[in-house]
Amino acid sequence: MIVYQETKQQFLNDVRLDLIEDKIEEKVREKLHKKTAHNEFLSWMNSMQYMYKVMEDKRIPNDSKIAIEYRIPNSNKRVDFIVCGEDGEHRESAVVIELKQWQHVEKVESKDAIVKTQLQGRLTETSHPSYQAWSYVSLIEDYNEDVRKYRIHLQPCAYLHNYRLHEQDDLTDSCYEYYMEKAPVFTRGDTDKLASFISKYIKKGNPDVLYHIDNGRIIPSKSLQDSLSSMLKGNQEFTLIDEQKVIFEKALEVAKKDTNRKKVYIIHGGPGTGKSVLAINLLVAILNLSQNVMYITKNSAPREVYRKKLTEGKYRKAYVDNLFKGSGSFTESEDDDFDCLIVDEAHRLNEKSGMFQNLGENQVKEIIHASKTSIFFVDDFQMVTTKDIGSTNEIKKWCKFFDVEVYEDTLLSQFRCNGSDSYLSWIDNVLEVNTEGTDEFDWDYDIRICDTPQEVYDLILEKNKLNNKSRMVAGYCWNWISEGKNNTDVHDIEIEDFGMSWNLGSSSTWAIDPESVHEIGCIHTCQGLEFDYVGVIIGEDLRYDDGIITDFTKRARTDQSIKGLKGMYKKDKEKAEAIADRIIKNTYRTLLTRGQKGCYIYCVDEKLKEYLKNRLK
């Protein structure tokens, strides 16, 4: 989605008449439903004056098209400035410009494409402007089918118009040469150079280019499980951007650091912030350091999906099994048995291990004990059972016990729910997980409140025809009928004349099994995974009556996630209800954020359905 788009001539007029920043602000409010921060408004005032000086150059055709604040599909990232047209060979072309207000940079030679600069009043590590411009173009090429179809040449560059370049400047140090060749960097005084660069790729106007970029068919981002085999062969499948890149390089540095103390890196991130993508990228990179490293999850579903994809890719089963382990695999491990353990969905860790929960002492403790470096990916709002203990506080408790070096960062960039931060904020507000959420969100995300479960199912069936990446899920409010678990005619879930089975036989690869679109998954079969579209049935454990009400007594008797709550309720009603409230809300928060492109919802409770419909108005 492009916020502002005009011809070069109109852009020049808008800047000359001091209208440009107001027009951009108005379009941001109209198209993105966002209020503009004062600092962002000031940056437009400043940067557009410099771009005016560049664009008034007569070598750049007057009918070339300008786009400002283009939101990259399936993300919450925005490209600052694009100039579109045709090159000298009549090929559709666009110059993508990353604008920076920076005035000072320090190089970081130990990390790939990382610099230090002043951000929000402090010296901060961030990606080099050339890397950032190049990574944004890579994302556009990955997501926009029309960019590929029409072979639109996207040429990235960076313009630091407040930056005075000196001899042997850290900004242009040779360690950044690889990315500067892909995306040249221009600084203060380079007005003529940047105009010349743009004119090299834009010889005449062509309105189709901007149309294709803005209206191109958006296909979902590369599926992590589909790309895993290629990644292990050394191919770059996912371009890490912004804080993903910074955290990736920092994690590698931590893993390589030679010290007598243990190291723990805690990485926070909500749904869709790329935790699993980063975790798998780190697995591959640390393997390439010849370290003994493993990927750990409590939930077997992601592990089994990755294993299936890798064994299909001709990797030996023994090799794959040694890469992906359950969280209870370290009860007998010696101190520092492993160089690095990467724990995805760390919030799902338990105290005890084994089928009967009779092994070990504490999985967080055992993982830190077993490894020189432990990397925990955590979202405290996705703890969904009474056994989940892997909170940030629990990890820090054992960090103190082992006297480890602790590092901590947060992933913010949003790649699920079509990159809509506001949709996730809306979900948190609706569920009363976070009352500071919003009622306004980007309508690029396809959300519908359906009147029947059959309507949800029909929508998912239709979407699934595209690429087998749409699924039905539900809250655990219906018993799992063991006698018919491999028979689709036995319906565990029955709502009036609608009936479906839970995922048959509890297949560990339900997320990618072709026939599983005809089954309904629960939280345990989909947490840590994602789909293009998800259909969610909200059971009676979540209702509305002048506020959100949770009721753990409406959960199925076969639901192990609330085991022990009834006994606790008799002894401490308030504590039991607080734990149940957290589990139920976190469960639906997780289910409602599994879809990259859309979510279709049916509520058993009629008042909740009407409440959600009203909130969407």
PEJOVEN-V194355 format. One record per run of one state. SS is the DSSP state (a for helix, b for strand, c for the rest). FROM is the first residue (numbers start at 1). LEN is the number of residues. If there is no record, write none. Layout:
ss=SS from=FROM len=LEN
ss=SS from=FROM len=LEN
//
This chain:
ss=c from=1 len=1
ss=b from=2 len=6
ss=a from=8 len=9
ss=c from=17 len=3
ss=a from=20 len=13
ss=c from=33 len=5
ss=a from=38 len=18
ss=c from=56 len=9
ss=b from=65 len=7
ss=c from=72 len=6
ss=b from=78 len=9
ss=c from=87 len=5
ss=b from=92 len=9
ss=c from=101 len=5
ss=b from=106 len=2
ss=c from=108 len=6
ss=b from=114 len=6
ss=c from=120 len=2
ss=b from=122 len=6
ss=c from=128 len=1
ss=a from=129 len=15
ss=b from=144 len=1
ss=a from=145 len=5
ss=c from=150 len=3
ss=b from=153 len=8
ss=c from=161 len=9
ss=a from=170 len=3
ss=c from=173 len=1
ss=a from=174 len=9
ss=c from=183 len=1
ss=b from=184 len=4
ss=c from=188 len=3
ss=a from=191 len=11
ss=c from=202 len=2
ss=b from=204 len=1
ss=c from=205 len=2
ss=a from=207 len=9
ss=c from=216 len=2
ss=b from=218 len=1
ss=c from=219 len=5
ss=a from=224 len=9
ss=c from=233 len=10
ss=a from=243 len=14
ss=c from=257 len=6
ss=b from=263 len=7
ss=c from=270 len=5
ss=a from=275 len=13
ss=c from=288 len=5
ss=b from=293 len=5
ss=c from=298 len=2
ss=a from=300 len=13
ss=c from=313 len=4
ss=a from=317 len=7
ss=b from=324 len=3
ss=c from=327 len=11
ss=b from=338 len=6
ss=c from=344 len=2
ss=a from=346 len=3
ss=c from=349 len=4
ss=b from=353 len=1
ss=c from=354 len=5
ss=b from=359 len=1
ss=c from=360 len=3
ss=a from=363 len=8
ss=b from=371 len=8
ss=c from=379 len=1
ss=a from=380 len=3
ss=c from=383 len=9
ss=a from=392 len=11
ss=c from=403 len=2
ss=b from=405 len=7
ss=c from=412 len=5
ss=a from=417 len=3
ss=c from=420 len=1
ss=a from=421 len=10
ss=c from=431 len=15
ss=b from=446 len=4
ss=c from=450 len=3
ss=a from=453 len=15
ss=c from=468 len=2
ss=b from=470 len=5
ss=c from=475 len=7
ss=a from=482 len=3
ss=c from=485 len=8
ss=b from=493 len=3
ss=c from=496 len=2
ss=b from=498 len=5
ss=c from=503 len=1
ss=a from=504 len=3
ss=c from=507 len=7
ss=a from=514 len=5
ss=b from=519 len=3
ss=c from=522 len=1
ss=a from=523 len=4
ss=c from=527 len=4
ss=b from=531 len=8
ss=c from=539 len=3
ss=b from=542 len=3
ss=c from=545 len=3
ss=b from=548 len=3
ss=c from=551 len=1
ss=a from=552 len=3
ss=c from=555 len=5
ss=a from=560 len=3
ss=c from=563 len=2
ss=a from=565 len=7
ss=c from=572 len=1
ss=a from=573 len=19
ss=c from=592 len=3
ss=b from=595 len=9
ss=c from=604 len=2
ss=a from=606 len=11
ss=c from=617 len=1
//
